[in-house]
Structure formats: C-alpha cells, structure tokens
Amino acid sequence: MSSNSYDTRISHCVNCGEEIDKAGSTAEANRAPQEGDVAVCLYCYHVMVYDINQQLRNPTDEEIKELAGSPDLIHTMDVLSIFKLMRKE
C-alpha cells in the first residue's frame, strides 16, 4: 500500500500534545484529510479524527465502534508497532 503526504493546518495530538502538521493518505484516498478521516499520532500512537477545520479531536463513541476491526487501522497500528520496536533498538 503506497501513501502520500500532505501538509495540514497545525493541530496538536489530544493525548500527548505534540504538534502535527502533516498527514498521510493511502493511494486509494489520494487526498488531504477531510472531516471524519482518522489520524494516528506518530509520537504516542493515539487514534484521533479530523474535524471540519482540519483540527484533531478524540473519536466519538460511535466512531470508535466503526473503527473497531478496521483493516486499515489495524495495518497502520501494526506498522507503527514495528517502528516503535525499531526505535528502541
């Protein structure tokens, strides 16, 4: 799965507070993030959702239910867990 990178409005992770100003997109989506798109913080791996202003927020209970078992999210978290292990070495 290839990905593209997009500059976004500066936002902050709602969990760790790190500044986030870029987003990745799968080749299938091939666009900057839009309202409702999912983001994962590369610092703490917290799952968030973009609002209409490209700001990050926690997912609602309904969104959490929709995300549960998402193949794309599972793949992303698997890749990030490998990245996290490599950073510790």
C-alpha positions as a printed NumPy array, in Angstrom:
array([[  0.   ,   0.   ,   0.   ],
       [  1.589,   3.259,  -1.06 ],
       [  0.916,   6.552,   0.637],
       [  1.121,  10.264,   0.02 ],
       [  1.945,  13.044,   2.459],
       [  0.012,  16.29 ,   2.809],
       [  0.645,  19.491,   4.727],
       [ -2.226,  20.279,   7.083],
       [ -3.172,  23.076,   9.412],
       [ -1.166,  22.865,  12.611],
       [ -3.009,  20.803,  15.166],
       [ -1.935,  19.005,  18.332],
       [ -2.34 ,  15.443,  19.484],
       [ -5.145,  15.43 ,  22.025],
       [ -3.228,  12.843,  24.06 ],
       [  0.437,  13.925,  24.128],
       [  0.186,  17.494,  22.799],
       [  2.757,  17.07 ,  20.014],
       [  2.354,  19.396,  17.055],
       [  1.023,  17.724,  13.931],
       [  1.227,  19.476,  10.564],
       [  1.292,  16.6  ,   8.092],
       [ -0.986,  13.718,   7.218],
       [ -0.555,  10.586,   5.194],
       [ -3.098,   9.213,   2.768],
       [ -3.407,   5.827,   1.151],
       [ -3.143,   5.621,  -2.601],
       [ -6.849,   4.821,  -2.695],
       [ -7.8  ,   8.066,  -0.963],
       [ -5.025,  10.214,  -2.516],
       [ -6.192,  13.453,  -0.869],
       [ -5.592,  15.7  ,   2.1  ],
       [ -7.55 ,  14.777,   5.248],
       [-11.205,  15.701,   5.398],
       [-13.745,  15.847,   8.192],
       [-14.156,  12.396,   9.725],
       [-10.83 ,  10.998,   8.488],
       [ -8.785,   9.089,  11.031],
       [ -5.291,  10.085,  12.183],
       [ -2.778,   8.29 ,  14.385],
       [ -0.183,  10.289,  16.317],
       [  3.313,   9.135,  15.369],
       [  4.612,  10.099,  18.826],
       [  2.152,   8.297,  21.132],
       [  0.009,   6.293,  18.646],
       [ -3.238,   7.87 ,  19.836],
       [ -6.141,   7.497,  17.389],
       [ -7.943,  10.742,  16.518],
       [-10.337,  12.145,  13.938],
       [-10.119,  15.313,  11.833],
       [-12.866,  17.891,  12.232],
       [-14.141,  20.235,   9.511],
       [-11.267,  22.686,  10.224],
       [ -8.531,  20.01 ,   9.938],
       [ -8.111,  20.021,  13.71 ],
       [ -7.741,  16.757,  15.595],
       [-10.205,  15.51 ,  18.197],
       [-10.947,  12.3  ,  20.029],
       [-13.296,   9.962,  18.199],
       [-16.888,   9.781,  19.387],
       [-18.233,   6.552,  20.862],
       [-19.947,   5.857,  17.53 ],
       [-16.702,   6.403,  15.601],
       [-14.836,   4.088,  17.972],
       [-17.386,   1.355,  17.23 ],
       [-16.953,   1.943,  13.484],
       [-13.155,   1.815,  13.782],
       [-13.088,  -1.41 ,  15.775],
       [-11.632,  -4.056,  13.497],
       [-10.916,  -1.653,  10.616],
       [ -8.351,  -3.391,   8.377],
       [ -6.694,  -0.053,   7.511],
       [ -6.362,   0.958,  11.167],
       [ -5.103,  -2.485,  12.178],
       [ -2.482,  -2.345,   9.406],
       [ -1.416,   1.158,  10.467],
       [ -1.094,   0.137,  14.11 ],
       [  0.903,  -2.971,  13.116],
       [  3.34 ,  -0.853,  11.109],
       [  3.655,   1.655,  13.947],
       [  4.319,  -1.1  ,  16.481],
       [  7.214,  -2.339,  14.323],
       [  8.502,   1.235,  14.01 ],
       [  8.278,   1.631,  17.79 ],
       [ 10.3  ,  -1.561,  18.35 ],
       [ 12.953,  -0.415,  15.87 ],
       [ 13.285,   2.95 ,  17.637],
       [ 14.065,   1.186,  20.938],
       [ 16.985,  -0.771,  19.463]])
